[in-house]
Amino acid sequence: MTVSSHRGSLPPSYFEAKYQIDIDPWQFRSSAYEQEKYQATLGALTKPLYHRGLEVGCSIGVFTALLAPRCRELVALDSSRTALAEAMRQSLPNVRFERAVQPADFPNGKFDLIVLSEVLYYFVEADLIRLAEMCRTSLDVGGEIILCHWLGETDYPLTGYQASDLFVESLSERRPTRVILHEAVYRLERISFACEGADAER
């Protein structure tokens, strides 16, 4: 794995500046790439309804609105106040939007669905490993983690390949089952664990 030249994960100020210039800097609402990826991500879910979902990096809430009907409760996190204000305009009744900087502000409780889409390559290796550990310990019995990352060149701390592989390697103590569902332009994968290897707290 190539060592990143970044000394730290991208800070909240990086994203806040982008949203203040353009509320939809990555064209989440209009891009054909994004729309196809959203539908593929929903298709990767194995259950019609999840008890408690977590979306890390919800941005302006475009995918959040699509994911919300698949969850009884959905916690959606982002580090940008401007993006969250835009996301909250949708008034999604079962979604709790929270400003949170990862991995320091990872939420409490268990989740049976965790979605990390186009976010992991913003972290340096140490922060990504810590985030993976938090996801691992907070994933409920029978739950699943969905990863999705663009595979092109980036000027972020990690590439999509590096971020996705390092995340899965960090889960190795629990012997994850990894299913790669799409690997052209972006990689979409689903991670789950055998129930006997999970932390059966509930």
Secondary structure, 3 states (H helix, E strand, C coil): CCCCCCCCCCCHHHHHHHHHHCCCCCCCCCCHHHHHHHHHHHHHCCCCCEEEEEEECCCCCHHHHHHHHHEEEEEEEECCHHHHHHHHCCCCCCEEEEECCCCCCCCCCCEEEEEEECCHHHCCHHHHHHHHHHHHHHEEEEEEEEEEEECCCCCCCCCHHHHHHHHHHCCHHHCCEEEEEEECCEEEEEEECCHHHCCCCC
